[in-house]
């Protein structure tokens, strides 16, 4: 479990499925997501079970996926993860998805700042990467607020429902993080 001023990032439990399922099916939260999700809640439960099993690998754990909720009343905010993608290079990729009901409150920035802290201080990473569709302005502004730097513009990388989208790629290095 990770905590910040207003948020708790924690492992999933049996009561989380409906909140995650509702969020994944909201059209505004899937607009910039290349993944499609089933309307069958059992499929969402399978996805959560995968995330839970990945966090039970101990020393061999390469993926850390958390449910985000508020500290005050435990309101569901969304999900966030960090995946070790190149162990030899101490690289990871982070991602997040927040429920549209919670947008505009600074939760994405706060959760991403906490996951970056976990990456550099807890996992001893050298580099953390993230990316988003170029039209996902809110997402890349969150990354920039967290000290991530845009490093690439990749053409027609993401297969979205609206068609192929260009992608911005961001990264933050340990030296960037520790020099703040």
PyMOL commands that set and color helices and strands:
alter all, ss='L'
color gray80, all
select helices_A, chain A and resi 17-25+27-30+41-54+58-60+87-89+100-102+107-122+137-145+174-178
alter helices_A, ss='H'
color red, helices_A
select strands_A, chain A and resi 2-3+7-10+63-70+76-86+91-98+127-133+149-160+163-173
alter strands_A, ss='S'
color yellow, strands_A
deselect
rebuild
show_as cartoon
